[in-house]
Amino acid sequence: MCSQINFCSCFKAGKNRRWGNFAMKFWVMPLVGALLANTVVTLPALAQDNAAAPAAATQDVVPTVSVVKVGRQTLSQKVIVTGTLVAREQVLVTPGVEGLKIESISYDAGDRVEEGAVLARLAVDTIDVLLAQNTSQLASTDAQIAQARAQVSSAEALATQTAQALERGRALVGNSSMSKDAFDQRQLAADQAKAQLQVAKEALSAAEAQRKLVEAQRAETELRRSKTEIRAPRAGLILSRNAVVGQVASASGNPLFVIAEDGDIELDADVTETLLPELKVGQKVAVRPSGVGEAVAGVVRLVLPEINATTRLGKARIALPDGKDLRVGAFARGTVEVARSEGLVLPVTAIADGSDGSIVQVVKDGVVDTRTVKTGLTDAGFVEVTEGLAGGELVVSKAGTFLRDGDKVKPQVAESAGVKG
Protein backbone atom coordinates (compact mmCIF):
# COMPACT_ATOMS: atom_id res chain seq x y z
CA MET A 1 0.00 0.00 0.00
CA CYS A 2 2.83 2.37 0.75
CA SER A 3 4.34 1.77 -2.69
CA GLN A 4 0.98 2.48 -4.30
CA ILE A 5 0.68 5.82 -2.54
CA ASN A 6 4.22 6.79 -3.50
CA PHE A 7 3.49 5.87 -7.05
CA CYS A 8 0.38 8.05 -7.01
CA SER A 9 2.38 10.92 -5.69
CA CYS A 10 4.78 10.60 -8.61
CA PHE A 11 1.99 10.92 -11.00
CA LYS A 12 0.62 13.98 -9.24
CA ALA A 13 3.95 15.64 -9.69
CA GLY A 14 4.15 14.65 -13.40
CA LYS A 15 3.38 16.88 -16.34
CA ASN A 16 0.74 14.62 -17.86
CA ARG A 17 -2.38 15.28 -15.79
CA ARG A 18 -4.50 12.90 -17.86
CA TRP A 19 -2.18 10.06 -17.09
CA GLY A 20 -2.25 11.08 -13.47
CA ASN A 21 -6.03 11.03 -13.37
CA PHE A 22 -6.02 7.62 -14.91
CA ALA A 23 -3.59 6.41 -12.34
CA MET A 24 -5.74 7.78 -9.56
CA LYS A 25 -8.76 5.88 -10.86
CA PHE A 26 -6.71 2.79 -11.30
CA TRP A 27 -4.99 2.70 -7.94
CA VAL A 28 -7.00 4.81 -5.47
CA MET A 29 -10.49 3.54 -6.14
CA PRO A 30 -9.61 -0.07 -5.43
CA LEU A 31 -7.99 1.10 -2.22
CA VAL A 32 -11.17 2.93 -1.04
CA GLY A 33 -13.21 -0.12 -1.91
CA ALA A 34 -11.01 -2.27 0.23
CA LEU A 35 -11.39 0.11 3.15
CA LEU A 36 -15.16 0.10 2.78
CA ALA A 37 -15.13 -3.65 2.66
CA ASN A 38 -13.21 -3.77 5.94
CA THR A 39 -15.73 -1.37 7.49
CA VAL A 40 -18.62 -3.52 6.45
CA VAL A 41 -16.93 -6.53 7.93
CA THR A 42 -16.35 -4.74 11.26
CA LEU A 43 -19.93 -3.50 11.85
CA PRO A 44 -21.42 -6.94 12.37
CA ALA A 45 -18.85 -7.63 15.05
CA LEU A 46 -19.76 -4.42 16.90
CA ALA A 47 -23.42 -5.30 16.71
CA GLN A 48 -22.72 -8.68 18.28
CA ASP A 49 -20.81 -7.03 21.21
CA ASN A 50 -23.65 -4.56 21.89
CA ALA A 51 -26.14 -7.39 22.00
CA ALA A 52 -24.01 -9.37 24.47
CA ALA A 53 -23.69 -6.43 26.97
CA PRO A 54 -27.36 -6.35 28.08
CA ALA A 55 -27.28 -10.10 28.47
CA ALA A 56 -24.35 -9.83 30.90
CA ALA A 57 -26.01 -6.95 32.81
CA THR A 58 -29.07 -9.06 33.41
CA GLN A 59 -27.04 -11.50 35.47
CA ASP A 60 -27.37 -10.70 39.31
CA VAL A 61 -24.16 -9.49 41.03
CA VAL A 62 -24.56 -10.48 44.74
CA PRO A 63 -22.21 -8.51 47.05
CA THR A 64 -20.48 -10.17 49.98
CA VAL A 65 -21.40 -8.61 53.35
CA SER A 66 -19.70 -9.16 56.72
CA VAL A 67 -22.23 -10.31 59.34
CA VAL A 68 -22.14 -11.32 63.01
CA LYS A 69 -24.19 -13.93 64.79
CA VAL A 70 -26.41 -12.80 67.66
CA GLY A 71 -25.04 -14.39 70.85
CA ARG A 72 -25.45 -14.25 74.62
CA GLN A 73 -23.12 -12.57 77.07
CA THR A 74 -23.12 -11.00 80.53
CA LEU A 75 -22.77 -7.21 80.38
CA SER A 76 -22.34 -4.72 83.18
CA GLN A 77 -22.94 -0.98 83.24
CA LYS A 78 -20.24 1.01 85.02
CA VAL A 79 -19.92 4.52 86.40
CA ILE A 80 -16.49 6.14 86.69
CA VAL A 81 -15.82 8.37 89.70
CA THR A 82 -12.72 10.26 90.79
CA GLY A 83 -11.69 11.87 94.03
CA THR A 84 -9.30 12.00 96.96
CA LEU A 85 -8.59 9.55 99.75
CA VAL A 86 -9.69 10.93 103.13
CA ALA A 87 -10.12 9.67 106.67
CA ARG A 88 -13.65 8.48 107.35
CA GLU A 89 -13.61 10.15 110.77
CA GLN A 90 -10.82 12.63 111.48
CA VAL A 91 -9.88 13.19 115.13
CA LEU A 92 -8.06 16.41 116.06
CA VAL A 93 -5.90 16.23 119.18
CA THR A 94 -5.40 19.58 120.94
CA PRO A 95 -3.86 20.37 124.36
CA GLY A 96 -6.21 20.45 127.33
CA VAL A 97 -4.20 23.17 129.10
CA GLU A 98 -2.76 26.41 127.80
CA GLY A 99 0.64 27.95 128.25
CA LEU A 100 2.69 24.82 129.02
CA LYS A 101 5.66 23.68 127.01
CA ILE A 102 5.78 20.30 125.29
CA GLU A 103 8.31 18.20 127.20
CA SER A 104 8.31 14.92 125.24
CA ILE A 105 6.64 13.21 122.25
CA SER A 106 5.92 9.47 122.16
CA TYR A 107 4.38 8.87 118.70
CA ASP A 108 4.84 10.13 115.17
CA ALA A 109 2.85 10.26 111.94
CA GLY A 110 2.10 6.82 110.54
CA ASP A 111 1.97 5.13 113.96
CA ARG A 112 -1.11 3.28 115.11
CA VAL A 113 -2.27 4.06 118.63
CA GLU A 114 -4.84 2.69 121.04
CA GLU A 115 -7.43 4.83 122.75
CA GLY A 116 -5.89 6.57 125.76
CA ALA A 117 -2.29 6.19 124.60
CA VAL A 118 -0.03 9.06 125.80
CA LEU A 119 1.02 10.90 122.65
CA ALA A 120 3.02 13.68 124.32
CA ARG A 121 3.69 15.21 127.76
CA LEU A 122 3.72 18.83 128.87
CA ALA A 123 5.93 20.35 131.54
CA VAL A 124 4.31 20.09 135.03
CA ASP A 125 6.64 22.18 137.26
CA THR A 126 4.32 25.21 137.50
CA ILE A 127 1.34 22.97 138.20
CA ASP A 128 3.25 21.18 140.97
CA VAL A 129 3.90 24.55 142.63
CA LEU A 130 0.18 25.29 142.50
CA LEU A 131 -0.57 21.92 144.06
CA ALA A 132 1.85 22.64 146.90
CA GLN A 133 0.21 25.99 147.56
CA ASN A 134 -3.16 24.30 147.52
CA THR A 135 -2.01 21.79 150.11
CA SER A 136 -1.07 24.65 152.46
CA GLN A 137 -4.43 26.30 151.91
CA LEU A 138 -6.20 23.06 152.75
CA ALA A 139 -4.25 22.79 156.01
CA SER A 140 -5.12 26.40 156.88
CA THR A 141 -8.83 25.88 156.20
CA ASP A 142 -8.81 22.69 158.26
CA ALA A 143 -7.41 24.70 161.20
CA GLN A 144 -10.07 27.36 160.73
CA ILE A 145 -12.75 24.73 160.68
CA ALA A 146 -11.46 23.15 163.89
CA GLN A 147 -11.38 26.53 165.62
CA ALA A 148 -14.87 27.35 164.40
CA ARG A 149 -16.18 24.06 165.67
CA ALA A 150 -14.67 24.74 169.13
CA GLN A 151 -16.32 28.13 169.20
CA VAL A 152 -19.62 26.55 168.26
CA SER A 153 -19.29 24.05 171.12
CA SER A 154 -18.50 26.82 173.60
CA ALA A 155 -21.35 28.95 172.34
CA GLU A 156 -23.74 26.02 172.53
CA ALA A 157 -22.75 25.39 176.20
CA LEU A 158 -23.20 29.05 177.09
CA ALA A 159 -26.52 29.19 175.31
CA THR A 160 -27.73 26.12 177.16
CA GLN A 161 -26.60 27.56 180.52
CA THR A 162 -28.27 30.93 179.97
CA ALA A 163 -31.44 29.30 178.73
CA GLN A 164 -31.69 27.19 181.87
CA ALA A 165 -31.07 30.26 184.10
CA LEU A 166 -33.78 32.09 182.24
CA GLU A 167 -36.27 29.31 182.87
CA ARG A 168 -35.50 29.29 186.60
CA GLY A 169 -35.82 33.08 186.77
CA ARG A 170 -39.18 32.90 185.07
CA ALA A 171 -40.47 30.64 187.88
CA LEU A 172 -38.99 32.90 190.54
CA VAL A 173 -40.53 36.01 189.03
CA GLY A 174 -43.89 34.31 189.17
CA ASN A 175 -43.79 33.88 192.98
CA SER A 176 -42.08 37.27 193.55
CA SER A 177 -38.79 35.64 194.59
CA MET A 178 -36.81 37.52 191.89
CA SER A 179 -36.95 41.06 190.89
CA LYS A 180 -37.88 42.13 187.43
CA ASP A 181 -34.43 43.62 186.78
CA ALA A 182 -32.68 40.38 187.65
CA PHE A 183 -34.95 38.46 185.31
CA ASP A 184 -34.28 40.92 182.49
CA GLN A 185 -30.51 40.42 182.89
CA ARG A 186 -30.96 36.66 182.57
CA GLN A 187 -33.06 37.23 179.45
CA LEU A 188 -30.33 39.41 177.97
CA ALA A 189 -27.63 36.87 178.79
CA ALA A 190 -29.67 34.10 177.11
CA ASP A 191 -30.17 36.19 173.99
CA GLN A 192 -26.47 37.06 173.77
CA ALA A 193 -25.49 33.41 174.15
CA LYS A 194 -27.89 32.44 171.39
CA ALA A 195 -26.43 35.14 169.14
CA GLN A 196 -22.88 34.03 169.85
CA LEU A 197 -23.86 30.46 168.94
CA GLN A 198 -25.26 31.63 165.63
CA VAL A 199 -22.08 33.60 164.89
CA ALA A 200 -19.96 30.57 165.72
CA LYS A 201 -22.01 28.34 163.43
CA GLU A 202 -21.74 30.85 160.58
CA ALA A 203 -17.98 31.01 161.12
CA LEU A 204 -17.86 27.21 160.90
CA SER A 205 -19.92 27.28 157.72
CA ALA A 206 -17.58 29.88 156.22
CA ALA A 207 -14.53 27.80 157.09
CA GLU A 208 -16.09 24.70 155.58
CA ALA A 209 -17.02 26.65 152.44
CA GLN A 210 -13.49 27.94 152.20
CA ARG A 211 -12.23 24.36 152.36
CA LYS A 212 -14.57 23.33 149.57
CA LEU A 213 -13.25 26.19 147.47
CA VAL A 214 -9.69 25.12 148.10
CA GLU A 215 -10.66 21.53 147.30
CA ALA A 216 -12.23 22.64 144.03
CA GLN A 217 -9.09 24.59 143.17
CA ARG A 218 -7.04 21.51 143.91
CA ALA A 219 -9.32 19.35 141.73
CA GLU A 220 -8.90 21.84 138.91
CA THR A 221 -5.13 21.89 139.35
CA GLU A 222 -5.01 18.09 139.44
CA LEU A 223 -7.16 17.98 136.29
CA ARG A 224 -4.78 20.36 134.57
CA ARG A 225 -1.93 18.17 135.67
CA SER A 226 -3.63 15.08 134.28
CA LYS A 227 -4.09 16.89 130.99
CA THR A 228 -0.38 17.47 130.70
CA GLU A 229 -0.44 13.92 129.35
CA ILE A 230 -1.88 14.37 125.87
CA ARG A 231 -3.76 11.16 125.16
CA ALA A 232 -5.37 9.74 122.03
CA PRO A 233 -9.15 10.22 122.31
CA ARG A 234 -9.73 7.38 119.78
CA ALA A 235 -7.77 4.44 118.50
CA GLY A 236 -6.50 4.84 114.97
CA LEU A 237 -3.76 5.90 112.60
CA ILE A 238 -1.82 9.13 113.17
CA LEU A 239 -2.05 11.07 109.92
CA SER A 240 0.04 14.07 110.93
CA ARG A 241 2.04 15.45 113.88
CA ASN A 242 2.45 19.18 114.45
CA ALA A 243 3.75 18.93 118.02
CA VAL A 244 7.38 19.98 118.60
CA VAL A 245 9.36 19.62 121.82
CA GLY A 246 9.68 23.02 123.50
CA GLN A 247 6.61 24.41 121.77
CA VAL A 248 4.08 26.18 123.98
CA ALA A 249 0.86 24.19 123.66
CA SER A 250 -2.20 26.16 122.59
CA ALA A 251 -5.67 25.01 121.60
CA SER A 252 -6.11 27.98 119.27
CA GLY A 253 -3.36 26.87 116.87
CA ASN A 254 -3.02 23.81 114.65
CA PRO A 255 -3.89 20.49 116.28
CA LEU A 256 -0.90 18.69 117.77
CA PHE A 257 -1.97 15.40 116.14
CA VAL A 258 -4.50 14.32 113.51
CA ILE A 259 -5.79 10.76 113.80
CA ALA A 260 -7.89 8.68 111.40
CA GLU A 261 -10.30 6.92 113.74
CA ASP A 262 -9.78 3.14 113.59
CA GLY A 263 -7.52 3.77 110.59
CA ASP A 264 -10.56 3.86 108.27
CA ILE A 265 -9.79 5.54 104.94
CA GLU A 266 -12.28 6.06 102.14
CA LEU A 267 -12.62 7.72 98.76
CA ASP A 268 -14.34 11.09 98.71
CA ALA A 269 -15.58 10.76 95.12
CA ASP A 270 -16.94 13.33 92.70
CA VAL A 271 -19.83 12.05 90.59
CA THR A 272 -21.39 13.60 87.51
CA GLU A 273 -24.82 14.99 88.25
CA THR A 274 -26.56 12.77 85.69
CA LEU A 275 -24.91 9.60 87.01
CA LEU A 276 -25.43 10.23 90.72
CA PRO A 277 -28.90 8.55 90.78
CA GLU A 278 -27.24 5.33 89.54
CA LEU A 279 -25.19 4.99 92.73
CA LYS A 280 -26.65 3.03 95.64
CA VAL A 281 -25.29 2.21 99.08
CA GLY A 282 -23.64 -1.22 99.09
CA GLN A 283 -22.54 -1.27 95.44
CA LYS A 284 -19.07 -2.69 94.82
CA VAL A 285 -16.34 -0.38 93.55
CA ALA A 286 -12.92 -1.13 92.08
CA VAL A 287 -10.70 1.72 93.29
CA ARG A 288 -7.26 2.45 91.85
CA PRO A 289 -5.34 4.93 94.02
CA SER A 290 -2.26 6.64 92.67
CA GLY A 291 0.86 4.69 93.51
CA VAL A 292 -0.99 1.43 94.19
CA GLY A 293 -0.47 -1.25 91.56
CA GLU A 294 -3.67 -3.25 91.87
CA ALA A 295 -7.27 -2.20 92.33
CA VAL A 296 -8.70 -2.08 95.84
CA ALA A 297 -12.18 -3.49 96.44
CA GLY A 298 -14.41 -0.82 97.96
CA VAL A 299 -18.10 -0.40 98.78
CA VAL A 300 -20.35 2.65 98.40
CA ARG A 301 -20.98 3.74 102.01
CA LEU A 302 -22.79 7.03 101.50
CA VAL A 303 -24.33 9.01 98.63
CA LEU A 304 -24.73 12.65 99.57
CA PRO A 305 -28.06 14.24 98.55
CA GLU A 306 -26.53 17.59 97.58
CA ILE A 307 -25.27 18.77 94.17
CA ASN A 308 -22.64 21.50 93.99
CA ALA A 309 -24.30 24.41 92.22
CA THR A 310 -21.01 25.57 90.70
CA THR A 311 -19.38 22.33 89.54
CA ARG A 312 -22.62 20.38 89.00
CA LEU A 313 -20.99 17.42 90.74
CA GLY A 314 -22.33 15.21 93.47
CA LYS A 315 -20.46 13.41 96.24
CA ALA A 316 -20.20 9.79 97.31
CA ARG A 317 -18.14 8.14 100.05
CA ILE A 318 -16.59 4.78 99.19
CA ALA A 319 -15.30 2.71 102.11
CA LEU A 320 -11.95 0.95 101.56
CA PRO A 321 -10.41 -1.99 103.41
CA ASP A 322 -7.70 -1.41 105.99
CA GLY A 323 -4.10 -2.44 105.51
CA LYS A 324 -3.80 -1.59 101.81
CA ASP A 325 -1.05 1.01 102.17
CA LEU A 326 -3.49 3.81 101.39
CA ARG A 327 -2.43 7.41 101.89
CA VAL A 328 -4.78 10.23 102.75
CA GLY A 329 -4.72 12.94 100.11
CA ALA A 330 -3.88 10.61 97.20
CA PHE A 331 -5.88 10.80 93.97
CA ALA A 332 -7.96 7.73 93.11
CA ARG A 333 -10.29 6.56 90.38
CA GLY A 334 -13.19 4.22 91.03
CA THR A 335 -15.30 2.03 88.76
CA VAL A 336 -18.78 1.31 90.13
CA GLU A 337 -20.81 -1.54 88.70
CA VAL A 338 -24.35 -0.15 88.77
CA ALA A 339 -26.10 -2.86 86.71
CA ARG A 340 -25.46 -6.39 85.38
CA SER A 341 -27.45 -8.40 82.84
CA GLU A 342 -27.09 -11.50 80.69
CA GLY A 343 -28.83 -11.52 77.33
CA LEU A 344 -28.48 -11.25 73.57
CA VAL A 345 -25.71 -8.92 72.48
CA LEU A 346 -24.30 -7.33 69.34
CA PRO A 347 -21.26 -5.16 68.63
CA VAL A 348 -22.08 -1.47 68.87
CA THR A 349 -21.14 -1.09 65.19
CA ALA A 350 -24.09 -3.30 64.18
CA ILE A 351 -26.68 -0.89 65.57
CA ALA A 352 -27.69 2.41 63.96
CA ASP A 353 -30.14 5.16 64.86
CA GLY A 354 -33.37 5.15 62.88
CA SER A 355 -36.48 7.31 62.88
CA ASP A 356 -38.22 4.87 65.25
CA GLY A 357 -35.20 4.11 67.41
CA SER A 358 -32.32 1.69 67.10
CA ILE A 359 -32.24 -0.46 63.96
CA VAL A 360 -30.26 -3.46 62.69
CA GLN A 361 -30.02 -5.13 59.30
CA VAL A 362 -30.74 -8.85 59.52
CA VAL A 363 -29.66 -11.19 56.73
CA LYS A 364 -32.02 -14.15 56.26
CA ASP A 365 -31.79 -16.49 53.29
CA GLY A 366 -29.45 -13.99 51.65
CA VAL A 367 -31.94 -11.11 51.84
CA VAL A 368 -31.56 -7.94 53.96
CA ASP A 369 -34.32 -7.18 56.49
CA THR A 370 -34.15 -3.91 58.49
CA ARG A 371 -35.62 -4.22 61.99
CA THR A 372 -36.24 -1.91 64.91
CA VAL A 373 -34.81 -3.24 68.18
CA LYS A 374 -34.70 -2.22 71.83
CA THR A 375 -31.33 -2.02 73.53
CA GLY A 376 -30.15 -2.32 77.12
CA LEU A 377 -26.72 -2.19 78.73
CA THR A 378 -23.56 -1.23 76.88
CA ASP A 379 -20.21 -2.68 77.89
CA ALA A 380 -16.80 -3.17 76.25
CA GLY A 381 -18.03 -2.50 72.72
CA PHE A 382 -21.17 -4.64 72.97
CA VAL A 383 -24.84 -3.69 73.32
CA GLU A 384 -27.59 -5.75 74.90
CA VAL A 385 -30.60 -6.31 72.63
CA THR A 386 -33.75 -6.83 74.69
CA GLU A 387 -36.34 -6.98 71.88
CA GLY A 388 -36.38 -7.55 68.12
CA LEU A 389 -33.82 -10.33 67.64
CA ALA A 390 -33.43 -14.03 68.34
CA GLY A 391 -30.27 -15.90 69.19
CA GLY A 392 -28.25 -17.12 66.22
CA GLU A 393 -29.60 -14.62 63.68
CA LEU A 394 -27.13 -12.96 61.32
CA VAL A 395 -26.80 -9.17 61.46
CA VAL A 396 -24.74 -6.87 59.25
CA SER A 397 -21.66 -6.08 61.34
CA LYS A 398 -21.42 -2.43 60.31
CA ALA A 399 -24.70 -0.57 60.31
CA GLY A 400 -25.20 2.35 57.98
CA THR A 401 -23.94 0.56 54.85
CA PHE A 402 -25.70 1.12 51.52
CA LEU A 403 -28.11 -1.76 51.94
CA ARG A 404 -31.89 -1.68 51.77
CA ASP A 405 -34.71 -4.05 52.53
CA GLY A 406 -34.86 -6.83 49.99
CA ASP A 407 -31.28 -6.49 48.79
CA LYS A 408 -29.66 -9.83 48.06
CA VAL A 409 -26.29 -10.35 49.67
CA LYS A 410 -23.83 -13.11 50.35
CA PRO A 411 -23.26 -13.18 54.16
CA GLN A 412 -19.79 -13.82 55.49
CA VAL A 413 -19.76 -14.51 59.24
CA ALA A 414 -17.13 -12.40 61.05
CA GLU A 415 -15.61 -13.33 64.37
CA SER A 416 -17.11 -11.44 67.32
CA ALA A 417 -14.75 -11.63 70.28
CA GLY A 418 -16.49 -12.15 73.60
CA VAL A 419 -19.88 -13.08 72.13
CA LYS A 420 -21.15 -16.55 72.84
CA GLY A 421 -23.34 -17.84 70.04
HELIX and SHEET records of a PDB file:
HELIX    1   1 CYS A    2  ALA A   13  1                                  12    
HELIX    2   2 ARG A   17  ALA A   57  1                                  41    
HELIX    3   3 ASP A  125  GLY A  174  1                                  50    
HELIX    4   4 LYS A  180  SER A  226  1                                  47    
HELIX    5   5 LEU A  276  GLU A  278  5                                   3    
HELIX    6   6 VAL A  348  ALA A  350  5                                   3    
SHEET    1   A 5 ALA A 352  GLY A 354  0                                        
SHEET    2   A 5 GLY A 357  LYS A 364 -1                                        
SHEET    3   A 5 LEU A 394  VAL A 396 -1                                        
SHEET    4   A 5 THR A  64  LYS A  69 -1                                        
SHEET    5   A 5 LYS A 410  VAL A 413  1                                        
SHEET    1   B10 ALA A 352  GLY A 354  0                                        
SHEET    2   B10 GLY A 357  LYS A 364 -1                                        
SHEET    3   B10 VAL A 367  ASP A 379 -1                                        
SHEET    4   B10 PHE A 382  GLU A 387 -1                                        
SHEET    5   B10 PHE A 331  PRO A 347 -1                                        
SHEET    6   B10 GLY A  71  ALA A  87 -1                                        
SHEET    7   B10 ILE A 265  THR A 272 -1                                        
SHEET    8   B10 LEU A 313  ALA A 319 -1                                        
SHEET    9   B10 VAL A 296  ILE A 307 -1                                        
SHEET   10   B10 LYS A 284  PRO A 289 -1                                        
SHEET    1   C 4 GLN A  90  VAL A  93  0                                        
SHEET    2   C 4 PHE A 257  GLU A 261 -1                                        
SHEET    3   C 4 GLY A 236  ARG A 241 -1                                        
SHEET    4   C 4 ARG A 112  VAL A 113 -1                                        
SHEET    1   D 3 ILE A 102  ILE A 105  0                                        
SHEET    2   D 3 VAL A 118  LEU A 122 -1                                        
SHEET    3   D 3 GLU A 229  ARG A 231 -1                                        
END                                                                             
